[in-house]
Structures are given as C-alpha cells and as structure tokens.
Amino acid sequence: MILAAELLKLQETEFVKTFEIFIQLGAIFAVVFLYWKTFLKNLEVWKKIIVAFIPTGIIGLVLYKVVKQYLLGNDKITLIALLIGGIILIGLELLYKEKEHHISDIEKISYKTAFSIGLFQSLSIVPGVSRAAATIMGGLLLGTKRKTAVEFSFLLAVPTMLAATGLDLVKTHLSFSGYEYSLLAVGFIGAFIVALFAIKFLLQFVQSHTFIPFGIYRIVLAILFFLFIVK
C-alpha cells in the first residue's frame, strides 16, 4: 500500500497513513466471516491467538509514534524490507521440508509455539515486512505444516489488526471529514471482498506449491521500484 501510494503520487498525510492501516480491517473481517465457527466454538484456539498477539501488542503500543512518524510512508525502508524478505523467503523454502510429525492442526499448536510465532509477527511493524509472511515462516520454522501455518496467520491477524486500527483511530481522535470517512468505508468494503477470494486461493495454493513465487515477486518488485520509481 505504501508503494501504491508512491506510484499514485499520493502525499503521505496522516489520513493516508490511517487509511493504509484501516482498510486492512476489511480483510480481517473476511477472516472472521470465513472462520466464524472456529471463533465461536473453540476457546482454546482463541487463547493461543491472544498469546501470540501479546508481543506485537506490546511492541506496537510502545513504538506507535516511531512507526507512524518514521516508518509508515518511508518507501526506501519498505523496499529494503521487501527485498531482504524475498531473499529470506526463498532461502527458508529451499531448506524447509514438511514432515509427517509436523503440527497439522491449529488446535495442536502449544502456547509456547504460539508466543514464538507472535514474536515473528512483531517484525512486521517495519513496513515491507509482510505480517502474513513473517508469521507463516515463523510457523514453518517452529514445526507446523504449511496449511496450519497459513490458517494460524489468518486468525492471528484478527486481534492484531483490530488493535492496530483501534489504536490509530484513538490517537488521531477520529478527526476526519465526512468525505474521508466515506473513503475509509469504500476501502474497507473493497479489502473485504478481495480478501475473501485471496484467502481461499492461498489455502488451496499452499497445499501443492511453495512460497518461492512470492519471494521472487518481492525481489522483482523491490528492484523495479528502486530503478524506476523511487528517487
């Protein structure tokens, strides 16, 4: 989203930064829509999700001003993180071998593993570090199967983005115009619809493919922006 703003020549105002945070909430509601049975019926999974959220919650609260003022909207930091992340993603995929004993169900993830996955997620406070990629790679390194890591990442996004959006709205004192609120609503709905299809696609994709194509995409995108867009 930061790179899209750069491509569209949008000035990184406080509202644009809030928009970049807020519309992700639409994608999170898509997760709730698809996994509502898990949320309502499985308290144990909820507990593990909250445990995994703790590291990001603490770091995000403490470093909110730093992230909002110096990291969000910084295209160079975003591109460096995008490039390095792509290299790491490919490297981990080449080393990772899914085994029979790996965790095949999110209910079987221990609290210790959940907290550790949360530590990986906290890296995503740096723009360009994909929250989903960080948590999924963390899950794979900690012994979960691909589908399990992806599903846990989706569920962990719910408290994470609810907290991030809520904190940002409180910090900005909801000081937006009616037009800006309408833009937030349109962005929210668009993100919700796209996420419904993206989640289903990714769950099917990971069962027979690696994440190497995503790593290549990140590297190519970073190089192209460095060469032709970012001054």
C-alpha positions as CSV (number, residue, x, y, z in Angstrom):
1,M,0.0,0.0,0.0
2,I,2.9,2.3,0.7
3,L,4.3,1.6,-2.7
4,A,1.0,2.0,-4.3
5,A,0.7,5.5,-2.7
6,E,4.2,6.3,-4.1
7,L,3.1,5.0,-7.6
8,L,0.0,7.1,-7.5
9,K,1.9,10.1,-6.2
10,L,-0.2,10.4,-3.1
11,Q,1.1,12.6,-0.3
12,E,1.7,10.7,2.8
13,T,-0.6,12.7,5.1
14,E,-1.9,11.5,8.5
15,F,-5.1,10.4,6.8
16,V,-3.3,8.4,4.1
17,K,-1.3,6.6,6.8
18,T,-4.5,5.9,8.8
19,F,-6.2,4.7,5.5
20,E,-3.3,2.2,5.0
21,I,-3.9,0.8,8.4
22,F,-7.7,0.9,8.5
23,I,-8.5,-0.8,5.2
24,Q,-6.7,-3.9,6.4
25,L,-9.5,-4.3,8.9
26,G,-11.8,-5.1,5.9
27,A,-9.5,-8.1,5.1
28,I,-9.7,-9.1,8.8
29,F,-13.5,-9.2,8.7
30,A,-13.2,-11.6,5.8
31,V,-11.2,-13.9,8.0
32,V,-13.9,-13.7,10.7
33,F,-16.6,-14.3,8.0
34,L,-14.8,-17.5,6.8
35,Y,-13.7,-18.8,10.3
36,W,-16.7,-17.7,12.4
37,K,-17.3,-21.3,13.6
38,T,-13.7,-21.6,14.8
39,F,-14.0,-18.3,16.7
40,L,-17.3,-19.2,18.4
41,K,-16.7,-22.9,19.2
42,N,-13.1,-23.2,20.0
43,L,-12.0,-21.2,23.1
44,E,-8.6,-23.0,23.2
45,V,-7.7,-21.7,19.8
46,W,-8.7,-18.2,20.9
47,K,-6.4,-18.4,23.9
48,K,-3.5,-19.3,21.7
49,I,-4.2,-16.5,19.3
50,I,-4.2,-14.0,22.2
51,V,-0.9,-15.3,23.5
52,A,0.6,-15.0,20.0
53,F,-0.7,-11.4,19.8
54,I,1.0,-10.3,23.0
55,P,4.5,-9.5,21.6
56,T,3.1,-7.4,18.7
57,G,0.6,-5.7,21.0
58,I,3.3,-4.6,23.4
59,I,5.8,-3.5,20.8
60,G,3.2,-1.8,18.7
61,L,1.9,0.2,21.7
62,V,5.4,1.3,22.8
63,L,6.7,2.1,19.3
64,Y,3.4,3.6,17.9
65,K,4.8,7.1,17.4
66,V,8.1,5.9,15.9
67,V,6.3,3.6,13.4
68,K,3.7,6.3,12.4
69,Q,6.2,9.2,12.1
70,Y,9.3,7.5,10.7
71,L,8.4,4.1,9.2
72,L,5.0,4.3,7.6
73,G,5.3,6.1,4.3
74,N,9.1,5.5,4.1
75,D,9.4,3.9,0.7
76,K,13.1,3.2,1.0
77,I,12.7,1.2,4.2
78,T,9.7,-0.6,2.7
79,L,11.7,-1.6,-0.4
80,I,14.8,-2.8,1.6
81,A,12.5,-4.9,3.8
82,L,10.7,-6.2,0.7
83,L,14.0,-7.2,-1.0
84,I,15.5,-8.8,2.1
85,G,12.2,-10.5,3.0
86,G,12.0,-12.0,-0.5
87,I,15.6,-13.4,-0.2
88,I,14.8,-14.9,3.2
89,L,11.5,-16.3,2.0
90,I,13.2,-18.2,-0.9
91,G,16.1,-19.4,1.4
92,L,13.7,-20.8,4.0
93,E,11.6,-22.5,1.4
94,L,14.7,-24.2,-0.1
95,L,15.6,-25.5,3.4
96,Y,12.1,-26.4,4.6
97,K,10.9,-30.0,4.3
98,E,7.4,-30.8,5.5
99,K,7.4,-34.0,7.7
100,E,4.7,-36.3,9.0
101,H,5.3,-35.2,12.6
102,H,4.8,-31.5,11.9
103,I,1.8,-29.9,13.5
104,S,-1.2,-30.5,11.2
105,D,-3.9,-28.7,13.2
106,I,-4.0,-25.2,14.8
107,E,-5.6,-26.8,17.9
108,K,-2.4,-28.7,18.5
109,I,-0.1,-25.6,18.5
110,S,1.3,-25.2,22.0
111,Y,1.2,-21.9,23.9
112,K,5.0,-21.7,23.7
113,T,4.9,-22.1,19.9
114,A,2.0,-19.6,19.6
115,F,4.0,-17.0,21.5
116,S,7.1,-17.6,19.4
117,I,5.0,-17.2,16.2
118,G,3.9,-13.9,17.7
119,L,7.5,-12.8,18.0
120,F,7.9,-13.4,14.3
121,Q,4.8,-11.3,13.7
122,S,6.2,-8.4,15.7
123,L,8.8,-7.9,12.9
124,S,6.0,-6.7,10.7
125,I,5.9,-3.3,12.5
126,V,8.6,-2.5,9.9
127,P,6.8,-1.6,6.6
128,G,7.7,-4.1,3.8
129,V,7.9,-6.9,6.3
130,S,4.7,-8.9,5.4
131,R,2.8,-9.8,8.6
132,A,1.4,-12.9,6.9
133,A,4.8,-14.0,5.6
134,A,6.6,-13.4,8.9
135,T,4.0,-15.5,10.8
136,I,3.8,-18.2,8.2
137,M,7.6,-18.5,8.0
138,G,7.8,-18.5,11.8
139,G,5.2,-21.3,11.9
140,L,7.2,-23.4,9.4
141,L,10.4,-22.9,11.3
142,L,8.6,-23.9,14.5
143,G,7.3,-27.2,13.1
144,T,3.9,-26.6,11.7
145,K,2.6,-27.8,8.3
146,R,2.0,-25.2,5.6
147,K,-1.8,-25.1,5.8
148,T,-1.6,-24.9,9.6
149,A,0.8,-22.0,9.5
150,V,-1.4,-20.1,7.0
151,E,-4.6,-20.7,8.9
152,F,-3.0,-19.6,12.2
153,S,-1.6,-16.5,10.5
154,F,-5.0,-15.6,9.2
155,L,-6.6,-16.0,12.7
156,L,-3.8,-14.1,14.4
157,A,-4.4,-11.2,12.1
158,V,-7.8,-10.6,13.7
159,P,-6.7,-9.2,17.1
160,T,-3.6,-7.7,15.6
161,M,-5.4,-5.5,13.0
162,L,-8.3,-4.7,15.4
163,A,-5.8,-3.4,17.9
164,A,-3.7,-1.5,15.3
165,T,-6.8,0.1,13.8
166,G,-8.3,0.9,17.1
167,L,-5.1,2.4,18.5
168,D,-4.7,4.6,15.4
169,L,-8.2,5.9,15.4
170,V,-7.9,6.8,19.1
171,K,-4.6,8.5,18.6
172,T,-6.0,10.6,15.7
173,H,-9.1,11.4,17.8
174,L,-11.3,10.5,14.8
175,S,-10.6,13.9,13.4
176,F,-11.6,13.2,9.8
177,S,-14.1,14.8,7.4
178,G,-17.2,13.2,6.1
179,Y,-15.5,12.6,2.7
180,E,-12.5,11.0,4.4
181,Y,-14.9,8.6,6.4
182,S,-16.5,7.7,3.1
183,L,-13.1,6.8,1.6
184,L,-12.4,4.6,4.7
185,A,-15.7,2.8,4.1
186,V,-15.0,2.2,0.4
187,G,-11.5,0.9,1.2
188,F,-12.9,-1.3,3.9
189,I,-15.5,-2.9,1.6
190,G,-13.0,-3.4,-1.2
191,A,-10.5,-5.0,1.1
192,F,-13.2,-7.3,2.5
193,I,-14.3,-8.6,-0.9
194,V,-10.8,-9.1,-2.3
195,A,-9.7,-10.9,0.9
196,L,-12.5,-13.4,0.6
197,F,-11.1,-14.6,-2.7
198,A,-7.4,-14.2,-1.7
199,I,-7.8,-16.4,1.5
200,K,-9.5,-19.2,-0.4
201,F,-6.9,-19.1,-3.2
202,L,-3.9,-19.1,-0.8
203,L,-5.2,-22.0,1.2
204,Q,-5.5,-24.1,-1.9
205,F,-2.2,-22.8,-3.4
206,V,0.0,-23.7,-0.4
207,Q,-1.2,-27.3,-0.4
208,S,0.7,-28.0,-3.6
209,H,3.1,-25.1,-4.0
210,T,5.9,-23.4,-2.1
211,F,6.2,-19.6,-1.3
212,I,9.1,-19.2,-3.6
213,P,7.0,-17.4,-6.3
214,F,6.1,-14.8,-3.6
215,G,9.7,-14.4,-2.7
216,I,10.6,-13.8,-6.4
217,Y,7.7,-11.3,-6.6
218,R,9.0,-9.3,-3.7
219,I,12.6,-9.2,-5.1
220,V,11.5,-8.1,-8.6
221,L,9.1,-5.5,-7.2
222,A,11.7,-4.0,-5.0
223,I,14.3,-3.8,-7.8
224,L,11.8,-2.3,-10.2
225,F,10.8,0.4,-7.7
226,F,14.4,1.2,-6.9
227,L,15.2,1.6,-10.6
228,F,12.2,3.4,-11.9
229,I,10.0,4.9,-9.2
230,V,11.9,5.9,-6.0
231,K,14.2,8.8,-6.3
